[in-house]
């Protein structure tokens, strides 16, 4: 008997061809762009979340394997969001979730797939563990997405008032060439600064003149306008 994958079936049933072109442009799928070749069903994130909410309890590891390997962006996102739900609600499956996530890193290949999953999985998992994995991803990741996982996963630490890993991994990526890494690092620095502005200022003091402009703009976004202009000048 053919196996029935409820998660996949529900996602395919929500396809909306009128949204495909807009999503393809938004996620830069054209030749030479960072999402080149990715395919879309035309499903917006709130719809995907609603499907996951309905289906995650019934999803098997085989179902997730099939979804994470999909050519469709939204189906891969559904697999990742389902993994987050399993991780949150089934403590005995937490390690299996992390192993699955790392084993399928090649399928986590756009910024939203990274940002909506990594800190809720790797960040939470590593909260009370050695964090060298994130440093290794930032330094030696095979793709910009693996490198982005390295920095964005520290969001969980920041939310627990632990800022040093964000600053240390930012240093690994501070000379990176890609704008998507500049934005991610700047975003996490900004989040760290919201918890401890003095710590962010101390980090920026010897670096702000030479760091990528986009990274700096993101990092100081919440500063008073006068202070922002001082940094930008």
ABEGO torsion letter per residue (X at the ends): XBBBBAAAAAAAAABBAAAAAAAAAAAGABBGBAABGBBBAGBBAAAAAAAAAAAAAABBAAAAAAAAABABAAAAAAAAAAAAAAAAABAAAAAAAAAAAAAAAAABABAAAAAAAAAAAAAAAAAABBAAAAAAAAAABABAAAAAAAAAAAAAAAAAGBAAAAAAAAAAAAABABAAAAAAAAAAAAAAAAABAAAAAAAAAAAAAABBAAAAAAAAAABBAAAAAAAAX
